[in-house]
Amino acid sequence: MKIQENIKELIKGRVYFNEPMTKHTSFKIGGPAEILAIPLDVDDLKKLLEFARREKLPITVIGNGTNILVSDDGIEGLVIKMAEGFSRLEFDNNLALAEAGVHLQRLIEEASKKNLGGFEFAFGIPGALGGAIAMNAGTNSHYISTRIEYAEVIDYNGKIYRFKHDDFYFDYRYSILQEEPLILLNAVLNFERKPFDEILKEKEKSIKGRLEKQPYDLPCAGSVFKNPPTTYAGKVLEESGCKGLRFGDALISEKHANFIVNLGNATAQDVVNLIREAQLRVYKHKDLILELEIKLVGKFRNLNLLERKK
Ligand SMILES: Cc1cc2nc3c(=O)[nH]c(=O)nc-3n(C[C@H](O)[C@H](O)[C@H](O)COP(=O)(O)OP(=O)(O)OC[C@H]3O[C@@H](n4cnc5c(N)ncnc54)[C@H](O)[C@@H]3O)c2cc1C
């Protein structure tokens, strides 16, 4: 109780206790976060990090929660949500300075009104900028990393660093933010001059393609598995008979085999069971081990997933 009173007074942003993660994830799955805080600026964030150090609380960082599966047991310690605060967005010629909480859709919509393009690949990706950079979000041919000039990150001790592109060690759906205790604060991104009408056409094409191929009508977290080096995860999953597999209310979409959807009351364990069954089928039929793209957050019992040898 005392801890709770302290932290609420500490920051300008909102703080919740035992907050259901169903409210903060696109999957609409997950037990409660012990404490969930939404910092509004660097000062709030530094205070939260100091508080967690003092109280010895583990820290979990999330953005818009569109690429995570949260355990049914929830998340111990402090969850820092970087998606509602940190929303400053400014343009200077063909550069944008965007804070971590800026939603990708807002970023590209506002850029397009200034005849700035180059981010059309990201139409339809529902994350915030920090999550997109942490995941190096994109398509098969375009990644957000190619658009980064430099960025600011903060470590869990409150020290701020200026990162250049190479400091992130970007790879396919990978950046160092996934492994080190670092939080993205903001980034400077480069755009290309492009007429608004051209951007609009590419937007419509991209959204149409997504609606045709992906299940946008049900809660999900995007692609569950990464594409293996020489093929597509969706293709091998489909060819291994995974479409339509179901555990509880978690279903492998009939529309796209790399999407697991929540039919209403799916649990994280349902999703994990489905992931494991899909991995086993693909291993049996294709001799391939599919690696997860989505991030598992919180403690999972009975995980037992297949892992590729490094
Ligand atoms: C319908 C749908 C379609 C999708 N399509 C695509 C697609 O085409 N391409 C694609 O790449 N992804 C896609 N995704 C997945 C997801 O939207 C992206 O990966 C997105 O960029 C994640 O951003 P987020 O803010 O939701 O991150 P979250 O899901 O909240 O977090 C993802 C990871 O980033 C870390 N993180 C978040 N914010 C920060 C921060 N500020 N600093 C450090 N680490 C941070 C978290 O710790 C976590 O490890 C899709 C998802 C859905 C639901």
The ligand as an SDF file (V2000), in Angstrom:
LIG
                    3D

 53 58  0  0  0  0  0  0  0  0999 V2000
   -2.7860   -6.5520  -37.1440 C   0  0  0  0  0  0  0  0  0  0  0  0
   -1.3020   -6.4130  -36.9420 C   0  0  0  0  0  0  0  0  0  0  0  0
   -0.4660   -6.2650  -38.0450 C   0  0  0  0  0  0  0  0  0  0  0  0
    0.9160   -6.1630  -37.8740 C   0  0  0  0  0  0  0  0  0  0  0  0
    1.7170   -6.0140  -38.9770 N   0  0  0  0  0  0  0  0  0  0  0  0
    3.0510   -5.9070  -38.8260 C   0  0  0  0  0  0  0  0  0  0  0  0
    3.9150   -5.7510  -39.9540 C   0  0  0  0  0  0  0  0  0  0  0  0
    3.4810   -5.6990  -41.0990 O   0  0  0  0  0  0  0  0  0  0  0  0
    5.2490   -5.6530  -39.7450 N   0  0  0  0  0  0  0  0  0  0  0  0
    5.7910   -5.6980  -38.4890 C   0  0  0  0  0  0  0  0  0  0  0  0
    7.0120   -5.5870  -38.3480 O   0  0  0  0  0  0  0  0  0  0  0  0
    4.9990   -5.8430  -37.3950 N   0  0  0  0  0  0  0  0  0  0  0  0
    3.6480   -5.9460  -37.5290 C   0  0  0  0  0  0  0  0  0  0  0  0
    2.8610   -6.0920  -36.4140 N   0  0  0  0  0  0  0  0  0  0  0  0
    3.4770   -6.2000  -35.0970 C   0  0  0  0  0  0  0  0  0  0  0  0
    3.6280   -4.8730  -34.3340 C   0  0  0  0  0  0  0  0  0  0  0  0
    2.6000   -3.9670  -34.6750 O   0  0  0  0  0  0  0  0  0  0  0  0
    4.9750   -4.2030  -34.5790 C   0  0  0  0  0  0  0  0  0  0  0  0
    6.0550   -5.0230  -34.2250 O   0  0  0  0  0  0  0  0  0  0  0  0
    5.0510   -2.9030  -33.7640 C   0  0  0  0  0  0  0  0  0  0  0  0
    6.0680   -2.1100  -34.2540 O   0  0  0  0  0  0  0  0  0  0  0  0
    5.2350   -3.1280  -32.2750 C   0  0  0  0  0  0  0  0  0  0  0  0
    5.0830   -1.8850  -31.6250 O   0  0  0  0  0  0  0  0  0  0  0  0
    4.3770   -1.7710  -30.1970 P   0  0  0  0  0  0  0  0  0  0  0  0
    4.4800   -0.3490  -29.7940 O   0  0  0  0  0  0  0  0  0  0  0  0
    3.0360   -2.3450  -30.2110 O   0  0  0  0  0  0  0  0  0  0  0  0
    5.3700   -2.6650  -29.3200 O   0  0  0  0  0  0  0  0  0  0  0  0
    5.0170   -3.7010  -28.1490 P   0  0  0  0  0  0  0  0  0  0  0  0
    4.2640   -4.8360  -28.7380 O   0  0  0  0  0  0  0  0  0  0  0  0
    4.4170   -3.0040  -27.0040 O   0  0  0  0  0  0  0  0  0  0  0  0
    6.4810   -4.1920  -27.7540 O   0  0  0  0  0  0  0  0  0  0  0  0
    7.2470   -4.9580  -28.6400 C   0  0  0  0  0  0  0  0  0  0  0  0
    8.6910   -5.0380  -28.1170 C   0  0  0  0  0  0  0  0  0  0  0  0
    9.2660   -3.7430  -28.1380 O   0  0  0  0  0  0  0  0  0  0  0  0
    9.7630   -3.3710  -26.8420 C   0  0  0  0  0  0  0  0  0  0  0  0
    9.5350   -1.9250  -26.6880 N   0  0  0  0  0  0  0  0  0  0  0  0
    8.3760   -1.2520  -26.8540 C   0  0  0  0  0  0  0  0  0  0  0  0
    8.5800    0.0690  -26.6880 N   0  0  0  0  0  0  0  0  0  0  0  0
    9.8960    0.2260  -26.3900 C   0  0  0  0  0  0  0  0  0  0  0  0
   10.7250    1.3520  -26.0890 C   0  0  0  0  0  0  0  0  0  0  0  0
   10.2510    2.6120  -26.0770 N   0  0  0  0  0  0  0  0  0  0  0  0
   12.0390    1.1400  -25.8210 N   0  0  0  0  0  0  0  0  0  0  0  0
   12.5470   -0.1220  -25.8240 C   0  0  0  0  0  0  0  0  0  0  0  0
   11.8240   -1.2160  -26.1050 N   0  0  0  0  0  0  0  0  0  0  0  0
   10.5060   -1.0390  -26.3820 C   0  0  0  0  0  0  0  0  0  0  0  0
    8.9780   -4.2300  -25.8600 C   0  0  0  0  0  0  0  0  0  0  0  0
    9.7310   -4.4440  -24.6900 O   0  0  0  0  0  0  0  0  0  0  0  0
    8.7800   -5.5220  -26.6650 C   0  0  0  0  0  0  0  0  0  0  0  0
    9.9280   -6.3460  -26.5740 O   0  0  0  0  0  0  0  0  0  0  0  0
    1.4670   -6.2020  -36.5640 C   0  0  0  0  0  0  0  0  0  0  0  0
    0.6250   -6.3380  -35.4640 C   0  0  0  0  0  0  0  0  0  0  0  0
   -0.7500   -6.4410  -35.6480 C   0  0  0  0  0  0  0  0  0  0  0  0
   -1.6310   -6.5680  -34.4380 C   0  0  0  0  0  0  0  0  0  0  0  0
  1  2  1  0
  2  3  1  0
  2 52  2  0
  3  4  2  0
  4  5  1  0
  4 50  1  0
  5  6  2  0
  6  7  1  0
  6 13  1  0
  7  8  2  0
  7  9  1  0
  9 10  1  0
 10 11  2  0
 10 12  1  0
 12 13  2  0
 13 14  1  0
 14 15  1  0
 14 50  1  0
 15 16  1  0
 16 17  1  0
 16 18  1  0
 18 19  1  0
 18 20  1  0
 20 21  1  0
 20 22  1  0
 22 23  1  0
 23 24  1  0
 24 25  2  0
 24 26  1  0
 24 27  1  0
 27 28  1  0
 28 29  2  0
 28 30  1  0
 28 31  1  0
 31 32  1  0
 32 33  1  0
 33 34  1  0
 33 48  1  0
 34 35  1  0
 35 36  1  0
 35 46  1  0
 36 37  1  0
 36 45  1  0
 37 38  2  0
 38 39  1  0
 39 40  1  0
 39 45  2  0
 40 41  1  0
 40 42  2  0
 42 43  1  0
 43 44  2  0
 44 45  1  0
 46 47  1  0
 46 48  1  0
 48 49  1  0
 50 51  2  0
 51 52  1  0
 52 53  1  0
M  END
$$$$
